[in-house]
Amino acid sequence: MTSLRTNSHALLRIKTTNLYAEAVGAEGITPSEMAELAPELKRVHQALTEKTKGGLDAEFACLNLHAGMPEMLPQIEDMAAQIRRFHEVAVIGIGGSSLGAKAVHQALTAVTTSNSKPTLHFLENIDPYHLEAVLLRQRPETVAAIAISKSGGTVETAVQYLILRDWLEKNLGKDKAQQQQWLVTDPAQGWLRELARRDGIPALPVPPRVGGRYSVLTAVGLLPLAVAGIDIRGLLAGAADNAARCASDDPRQNPALEMAALFYLLDVRKNKRTSIMMPYVDPLQLFVDWYCQLWAESLGKRMEARPGHPPAGTLPVRAMGAVDQHSQLQMYLESRLDKIFTFMALDEWEYDLPIPLPEADKKFFPYLAGKHMNDVIEAEFQATRQVITDTGHPNLTLHLPALDAHTVGQMIDLYQRTTVYAGLLYGINPLDQPAVEKGKKLAIQLLSGGASSH
Ligand code: PA5
């Protein structure tokens, strides 16, 4: 393998041209539609600016993490150093308390240089087989547990933590077991905070105004990522650089505002109902999951302020290049024009592999002569984007300068910011998730024997 580059601090290249009518015809947005929205864009930018005033106490504190979290980094790094003494680390959390760390971990593990990192096990879903197979067969003295819950009492997290804690205590005794547990939770309330007080388990706070799906750049994501040896300072630096490039109320100068405006207009003016994210970079598979939660839980809402208006939001859908060319592409090309695509492509790969093509095999693949693996993925990406564009599907491309912490930090801030702008354009609250609570309450009633499941 040939290493092609060192880490860069270049900005993402965000190609929005294929979201406009000039590239995709009637299904795209016209300059006059964008111009008509200009006063609204000024209004939402002004609202976002007001609601981000006040650092980590602001309503939109999630957009200030690049500036507010550096102060907490020494604490996070000290705790991570203690946890790194263990070989196996259970990261227990769900939804926003898991997806961000999982996504960044997957994206950056391939390029992390640290050689003494423990193995991270993300315990997200309730799954006895997984917990048993992955952790309860390890030697207990090698296992550390980080329980992460903003509310401090989410049932999936509580159940897995209770089982793991019990297993540690039974095998090691209560005192020793407690030295292998760490918490990330609300600074004042909830079950986990109570454990921190009662049993002296070390606990880092989640800023109270930062909700789960916006919290990857708090201790929720930064602690497990630091344990894995990932450059968390680089992540925050990338987020800061993205925040700086999104300071204007002019969408031509502010990519998050432009993306929010285009996705909003494509929904309300062009009936786009589905937003498909399709990276041509394998380690970004879980980033798509993180995006799906952020987009769906933030924007999929009734528009109370606009009675009679269809609900907000486009359904986020996962895809992967080149795999889904052999699975979903047929439908993309010949079904309804109700979709928006986001492609992700890497400008420079960490490694490249030449394709060995013996003379005897050349007649089958003459086009591969002298090519590298990355030439193939690049050609497939270009070709797929071209046919999607020719079909009339609006599409966006994020060109990543490199797969490093700085780039991923930019992507996190870009999507959090775009989502908040989009929520403001729809006139909904992008930070809450009222409908999700209904199911949670009913599950608790069922467990309490207070409601029937039929
Ligand atoms: O984004 C959200 O708010 C949710 O996905 C939460 O993160 C998830 O429900 C877990 O909540 P908690 O961190 O309180 O355990």
Boltz pocket constraint, residues with backbone or C-beta under 6 A from the ligand:
constraints:
  - pocket:
      binder: B
      contacts: [[A, 94], [A, 95], [A, 96], [A, 97], [A, 148], [A, 149], [A, 150], [A, 151], [A, 152], [A, 153], [A, 154], [A, 157], [A, 211], [A, 212], [A, 213], [A, 214], [A, 297], [A, 433]]
      max_distance: 6.0
